[in-house]
Amino acid sequence: MIATAKRINKAKYASLLAEVLPRPIQTEAENERALKVVDRLLAKGDNKLTAEESVLLELLIQLIERFEEKHYALPEAPGHRVLQTLMEQRELKPKDLLPVFGSKGVASEVINGKRSISKEQAKKLGEYFELLTSGFYLIFETLLWIGLPSRIRRRHLIFSP
């Protein structure tokens, strides 16, 4: 997605670096500042970014992700607990998940942790809860939170791990 193979103009890149002054992010304010720059770059569109902007974007994303992985670490949770949380947040009942599971019985067993979630069901759940991005699949049966995108991915839904 980000074109780092292109040759960059060192003077133009240096100018961008001087303007943005990227460095390891230590505070929420610094993180928000970096997110605003990323938003501005992403608003230009992939095809309109210069090679220098693409490299800066990649650098900022790495800095943001490093900060957010450290400060917004999500606890490990079994798939059925994550599913319960998603359902509670959206005020859903087991019958609402019939398109995913096919029957109330199967839905109930999965929700209560008596049955594991198959890969096909995980894919359908990802689509149902709109948790899929390009090339990104949440697998509920192992550890859902491991693949949860950082805030930058949730904001733009374009990058996959």
C-alpha positions in Angstrom: 0.0 0.0 0.0 2.7 2.5 0.9 5.2 3.0 -1.9 8.6 2.8 -0.3 10.3 1.4 -3.4 10.2 4.8 -5.1 13.3 6.9 -4.8 12.7 9.8 -2.6 14.0 13.3 -2.9 16.2 13.8 0.2 15.6 17.6 0.3 11.8 17.2 0.0 11.8 14.5 2.6 14.0 16.5 5.0 11.6 19.4 4.6 8.6 17.2 5.5 10.5 15.8 8.5 11.4 19.4 9.6 7.7 20.3 9.4 6.3 17.3 11.2 9.3 16.5 13.5 8.4 12.8 14.0 9.9 11.1 17.1 9.0 8.3 19.4 5.5 9.1 20.8 5.4 9.4 24.6 2.1 11.2 25.4 -1.5 11.1 24.3 -1.1 14.7 23.0 1.8 13.6 20.8 -0.2 10.6 19.6 -3.1 12.8 18.6 -0.8 15.2 16.8 0.7 12.3 14.8 -2.8 11.0 14.1 -3.8 14.4 12.6 -0.9 14.3 10.3 -1.8 10.8 9.2 -5.4 11.9 8.7 -4.2 14.7 6.5 -2.0 12.5 4.4 -4.6 9.8 4.0 -7.2 12.4 2.9 -5.0 13.1 -0.1 -5.5 9.5 -1.3 -3.0 6.8 -2.0 -2.4 7.8 -5.6 -1.8 11.4 -4.8 0.9 11.0 -2.2 4.4 11.8 -3.1 7.1 9.2 -2.4 8.3 11.4 0.4 4.8 11.6 1.9 4.4 7.9 1.6 7.6 7.3 3.6 6.6 9.8 6.2 3.1 8.2 6.5 4.7 4.8 7.0 7.0 6.2 9.7 4.2 7.9 11.5 2.0 4.8 11.5 4.9 2.8 13.0 5.3 5.3 15.7 1.6 5.5 16.4 1.2 1.7 16.5 4.2 1.4 18.8 2.7 3.9 21.3 -0.8 2.4 21.1 0.4 -1.2 21.5 2.1 -0.1 24.7 -0.7 2.2 26.0 -3.8 0.5 24.7 -3.0 -3.1 25.2 -6.1 -5.2 25.2 -6.5 -8.1 27.5 -6.6 -11.6 26.2 -10.1 -13.0 26.1 -11.7 -16.2 24.8 -13.8 -15.8 21.7 -17.1 -16.4 23.3 -16.4 -13.6 25.9 -15.5 -11.2 23.0 -18.7 -12.2 21.2 -20.7 -11.6 24.4 -19.2 -8.1 24.7 -19.9 -7.3 21.0 -23.5 -8.4 21.5 -23.9 -6.4 24.7 -22.5 -3.3 23.0 -25.0 -3.6 20.1 -27.9 -4.9 22.3 -28.2 -8.1 20.3 -29.9 -11.4 21.2 -28.8 -14.8 20.1 -31.6 -14.9 17.5 -30.0 -11.9 15.9 -27.0 -14.1 15.0 -29.1 -16.7 13.1 -27.6 -15.6 9.8 -24.2 -16.5 11.2 -24.9 -19.8 13.1 -28.0 -21.1 11.4 -29.9 -22.1 14.6 -30.6 -20.7 18.0 -29.1 -23.8 19.6 -25.7 -23.4 17.9 -25.7 -19.7 18.6 -26.4 -20.3 22.3 -23.7 -22.9 22.6 -21.1 -20.6 21.0 -22.1 -17.6 23.0 -21.9 -19.6 26.2 -18.5 -21.1 25.4 -19.8 -24.7 25.1 -18.9 -24.8 21.4 -15.9 -23.2 19.7 -16.3 -20.9 16.8 -15.4 -22.4 13.4 -13.3 -20.5 10.9 -16.3 -20.0 8.7 -18.3 -18.7 11.6 -15.4 -16.4 12.6 -15.4 -15.0 9.1 -19.2 -14.5 9.1 -19.0 -12.9 12.6 -16.3 -10.5 11.3 -18.5 -9.5 8.4 -21.6 -9.2 10.7 -19.8 -7.0 13.2 -17.9 -5.2 10.4 -14.6 -6.2 11.8 -13.1 -7.2 8.5 -10.7 -5.0 6.6 -8.7 -5.7 3.4 -7.0 -9.0 4.0 -7.8 -9.0 7.7 -9.8 -11.7 9.4 -10.6 -11.9 13.0 -10.4 -15.5 14.3 -12.6 -15.7 17.3 -11.9 -19.3 18.3 -8.3 -18.6 19.3 -7.7 -15.1 20.6 -9.7 -12.4 19.0 -7.9 -9.5 20.6 -4.6 -10.4 19.1 -5.7 -9.3 15.7 -7.7 -6.3 16.7 -6.5 -3.3 14.7 -5.1 -0.3 16.5 -7.0 3.0 16.5 -5.3 4.0 13.3 -6.6 1.0 11.5 -10.1 1.3 13.0 -10.1 4.9 11.8 -9.3 4.2 8.2 -9.8 0.4 7.8 -7.0 0.2 5.2 -4.0 -1.6 6.7 -3.8 -5.2 7.6 -1.3 -6.8 9.9 
